[in-house]
Amino acid sequence: QYKFRDLTIEELKNVNKSYPNFTFSMNTYTFKDGSQKDLLNFSGTVPVKYGNSYNIPIHLWILDSHPFAPPICFLKPTVNMGISVGKHVDAHGRIYLPYLQNWSHPKSTVIGLIKEMIAKFEEELPLYSLSSSDAARQSELLSYIAKITEGGTDMKSKSKIGGGKSEGCFNKITIVGAGDLGIACVLAVAAKGAADKVVLLDLSEGAAKGGTMDLEIFALPNVEISKDFSASADSKVVVLTVNSLGNAQTYLDVIQSNVDLFRGIIPAISHYSQNTVLLVASQPVEVMTYVSWKLSAFPKSRVIGVGANLDTERFQYILANLLKAQVLAKDAWIIGEQGEDKVPLWTSCNLVANQTEAVAAHNSREKVAGRAMEVLKGKGQRSWSVGLSVADLTDSILKDKRKVHSVSTLAKGCCNINSEVFLSLPCVLGTSGVIEMVKLEQDPLVEEKLQSSAGSIHDLQQQLKL
């Protein structure tokens, strides 16, 4: 099965010389899309000095295109070890390293990979000792991870890590990120009253600061603040508000930094809430919604970006209340890409009797839309206004309102878009996320703008390292 068998065998001989404790075998690996393949893999420990000396257990899978493709790497903790989710390790124990991202034969080797792994683990130890009270939950978690890597994954499983009782119709929302936007979402969702419980997952370092501390001081009912991913378990909706505040120099570096951040978050969230709807408010929303979809392996209907919901609500308000164009307002939307490239559009609900009337109606709408867009300019999106938009979306999802919102959804197949990109389109939302997309009125100019946005977003995504 291995395309470059001799090269693969030669490299594994070198690994065996340097790390004789590794054991080799052939097992079935299950990929995120559910496909399976028999792959060569090896397990063993690598020596790490972090104050004391530790032997860190790892499990490496060798793809059949090796050495031209990097191994898939996991920690293999014992029952008494817990995984420290961080920059290089996610909640499932999968290992992410620059060496893997930049893999290039013949420069890259498994020996070189293990050396970098040791160096990174000495900066940030990936495992810690569990107390006896946590050992049972860890055992269940290890069983789940084993299923992922050994061919038995059931992504629709409803088993709950942690052994909590079933919460039935209990409406729980988790908001990830305790910055200004995260706190604004907490306050707006709490005020809306749609959720029975709101968890604010604070991933910042150190003690509670600023708004998080104030939330603790004034103790809003039904709001919990936690640093533990397990607090998010069984959430109906998980809102992602985090953005990396690194020292990136370019726009691509900023986005890649966000991707790296999400690699440590999405697997943990999707592990504890396997049937949740992911609602992405992190920027750039189109790209980060795509990243969330890829990392979670959720169906496209359950991964949504806040997209142009706020702009659409403002647009409809301006049309109806300031320009008195009530007939147009209810079917008017802002679609496409957030920012300067957003596009005003109407759905095909307002059909007219003949072509002459259609042309007249179109021209009238264009004129009114131009005026509305001028009013909309410069409004900006402050944290509290985005928070109100998030509360509006979560309310529609939790209460199964079947209301139409302009949200970021997978646009492939719409307007002759052939790439996997997320753009804002009018969608009916319910408890399962996007129930259906609203049919758009055909407009060559609008299609051209959407295709242009899709092309630029796709090009950007191709440069990212997931």
Buried (B, 14 or more C-beta within 10 A) or exposed (E): EBEBEEBBEEBBEEBBEEBEEBEEEEBEBBEEEEEEBEBBBBBBBBEBEBEEEBEBBBBBBBBBEBBBBBBBBBBBBEEBBBBBBBEBBBBBBBBBBEBBEEBEBEEBBBEEBBBBBBEBBBEEBBBEEBEEEBBEBBEBBBEBBBBBBBBEBEBEEEEBBEEEEEBEEEBBBBBBBBBBBBBBBBBBBBEBEBBBBBBBBBBBEEEBEEBBEEBEEEEBEEBBBEEEBBBBBBBBBBBBBBBBEEEBEEEEEBBBBBBBBBBBBBBBBBBBBBBBBBBBBBBBBBBBBBBBBBBBBBEBBBBBBBBBBBBBBBBBBBBBEEBEBEEBBBBBBBBBBBBEBBBBBBBEEBEEEEEEEEEEBBEEBEEBBEBBBEBBEEEEBEBBBBBBBBBBBBBBBBBEBEBBBBBBBBBBEBBEBEBBBBBBBBBBBBBEBBBEBBEBBEBEEBBEBBBEBBEBBBEBBEEBEB
